[in-house]
Amino acid sequence: MTDPTTATIEQPAWSVETFAGFWSNPDPALVPPVLTEDVVGLWPGRDEPVRGREEYTRCIAAIVEALPDMRLEVAEHAQNGEFVFVRWILHATGEHGPFELTGMDRVRVRGPRVAENVIVFDTAAFERRSGKSIPWA
């Protein structure tokens, strides 16, 4: 029997599988535990990187709010040391109806957490297809 006073709570670790699981039904409340405290996010359409769990999570929440039915499908992924590359396909409904958009995340992990993420996609295509501005810009 496990003693509840000494049991440790295991934090979720980031992986391509957890990325795919999260984006199959995104909930911004699930984001902070998989980020390092000093996470850096480079989001398209922003002049400066976002820094820290709170600001990074706000960007996720902004896109989920803008496109509540959005889902990302992992198309391919590769790993090189601490770097993981994920090409994804976004499926969502915008002001003009259903649309798709392809992009890529380059994730740097530190231990089991995301320390840095470079997100890349065509912002003009996003705005044209969704009928919305980039929500975090």
GILINTA-V659881 format. One record per residue. D_CENTER is the distance of its C-alpha to the mean C-alpha in whole Angstrom. Layout:
D_CENTER + D_CENTER
This chain:
37 + 35 + 35 + 33 + 34 + 33 + 30 + 27 + 23 + 21 + 18 + 15 + 14 + 11 + 12 + 11 + 13 + 11 + 7 + 10 + 11 + 8 + 8 + 11 + 12 + 9 + 10 + 9 + 12 + 11 + 8 + 11 + 13 + 11 + 11 + 14 + 16 + 16 + 12 + 12 + 9 + 11 + 10 + 13 + 15 + 15 + 18 + 17 + 14 + 13 + 14 + 14 + 12 + 13 + 13 + 9 + 9 + 11 + 9 + 6 + 10 + 11 + 10 + 10 + 14 + 14 + 14 + 14 + 15 + 12 + 11 + 9 + 12 + 12 + 15 + 15 + 14 + 16 + 17 + 19 + 20 + 17 + 15 + 13 + 12 + 10 + 12 + 11 + 13 + 11 + 14 + 15 + 18 + 19 + 22 + 24 + 23 + 21 + 19 + 17 + 15 + 14 + 11 + 10 + 8 + 10 + 10 + 13 + 13 + 16 + 18 + 15 + 13 + 10 + 12 + 11 + 8 + 10 + 8 + 11 + 13 + 16 + 16 + 19 + 19 + 16 + 18 + 21 + 20 + 18 + 21 + 19 + 18 + 15 + 14 + 13 + 16
